[in-house]
Amino acid sequence: MIPPNTHNLNDNTFVDAFGFFALKKEDAFEMVVPDYISRGKLAKYRGQKIRLTRICRKHYGDIIEITSIGPAQYGDIKTINLKDFKRESAKFHSIPVWNQQKRTEGQNLFAFLRGYNPVYFQRNKLWIKQYRETSKIGDYFMLTFSGERGMLRDLNSKTCLIVVTYNKAYKHGFMAIPVV
């Protein structure tokens, strides 16, 4: 029997189950950790600018290393126009199979979406089944949040675009962007 290919994690490394690196060309980027992240390894960096570096790719997600840079101001979540989203995502969603062209269009789409400062969250993998039949990276649906606590409480009573960013484990990753 072949032993599994694993990676030792420490205080500054984690598995990217939120999908921060979903269809991202670069292996490193800087971000400001928002106040809504209150648990996990990123929580101790709330309000600070950090550098996330993909150090390796594993079957159940990329292994990410955190490097603290310093204090910073987090930008507000911007609202997205649904027409703009559909225009930007049309090429990605029109390609039926995963190939290099779909990956390139996905990188462009996710770069566009990250510009809106989305809220990243996780739910168990069956949660999406009440809204969509599939749970592939890039799948999306509309949802009006109500009665949410924790990181999604700021989105209560808002209609949001929900996009799948991670789908390899028991909990899937999503990004939420309020719609105009």
N, C-alpha and C positions, 0 to 999 in steps of 0.2 A: 504494500500500500504506500502510495506517495504522500508525504506529509503536505499539509496545505501551505500555500505561499502566503505568509502573513507579514505584518510589519509592526514593530514595537512602537507604541504610542507613549508620549510623555506629556508634560503640562503644556507644551507649545505645539503639539501636533494633534490633529483630529481627522476623522473621515468626513469628507464633504457630503453629508446627507441632506443639506439644504439645497445644493445645486449651484453654489457660487461659481463653479467652473463649468457649468453646463454649456456645451458648445462654445467654449472660449479658446481663442487661438493662443493667447499668451499663457505662460506658465506662472506668471506673477502679476499681481495688481495691488493697488492701495485702495483701502476703503475706510470709512469712518463707521465704527460700530455703533448702531443706533441704540437709543435708550430702551426700546421695546425688547431687546434681547436680555433676558434676566437669568437664564440658566445656561449651563454648558461652559465650555472652555472660552468662548468669546465674551461671556458676561463680565469678566474682570476687566475687560478693555472698553466698556461702555463709555462713549463720549471721546474716545481716543482714535487717532488715525493709526491703522496697522497695515502691514504688508503681508498678504497671503501668498504663499509660494507653493505650487504643486510640486511635491518632491518625488512622488511616484503614483502610478495608476494601478489600482487593484480591482478585482472583479466586483466587489461590493462598494466601490467608490474610490475617488482620488484621496491620497493622503496629503494633507495640507499642513504647512508649517506657518506659525504665526510669529511675526516680528513686530514688536511695538515701536512706533515712531514718535508719538507724543500726542498732546491734547489737540482737539480740532472741533469745529462746529459742524454738526450734522444737518444736511439740507432736508427740507420738508419733502414729503412724498408728493410728486406732481400727479395731476390727473391726466388721463389719456383720452384722446378722441377715438372712438371705436372705428371710424372711417379710416383714420391714419393707421391704426393697427392692422386692419384688414388689408389695406394697400401694401404695407410693409411685409405682411406675412403671406401674401398671396403666392409668391414664388416658392416659399418653403413648403406650404401645404399642398401645392399642386404637384409636387414630386412624390409619387406613391411609394417608392422604395428608398432605403438608406443607401446612398452612394456619395461620392465626393462632392457632387453638385449640391445635394441636399444638405450635407454638412456645412458647406460654404454659405448657403442661404440661411441655415440655422445660426451660424456665427453672426451674420449680419443682423438677423432678427433679434437675437438675444443681446447684442450690443445696443440696438435701438431700445429695447425694453429696459435695460439697466440704466439708461439715461433718465428714467422716471423715478429712480430711487424706490424700487418696489419693496414691499414687506415680504420677507422670506419666512415661511412657516412649514411645519411638518404635520401630517395626518397619517393614520394607518392606511395601508394600501387599498382597503375596501371602501374608504370614504368617498372616493371619486366615482365609484360605481353608481351612486344615486344621481349623478349629474351627467356622466358620460359612460359609454361602453368600453372605451379604451383608456389606457394610462401611459401613453408614449410621451417622451420628451417633446415638448412643443404643443401638445394637445391643450386646448383651452376651453373655458366656459365662463358664463356670467353668473355671479352669485351676489345676493344682497345679504350682508352679515347682520345678525341680530343676536343679542345676548352673549356675545363673545367676551372672554376674559383674557388676561395676559397680553401677549404681543399683538393680538388682533382687536383689542378693545377700541383702538382709535378708528377702526373701520366700521364700527357698528352703525347701522342705518345707511350705509353707503353701498352702492352697487359697484362691484369690482370685477375686473378681468382677472381670472385665475389661470395661470399657465403652469404646466407640469415641468419641473426642473430636474427631478431625480426620481428614479423608479426601480431601484435595484434591491431594496430590502423591505422589511416589514413596514417601515414608515417611509412614505414618499415625500419629496420636497416640492414646494409650490412657491410661486411668487404671486402677490396680489397687488394690483394697481387700480385705484379708484377711476371710474369712468365719468367723463363729463356728462 
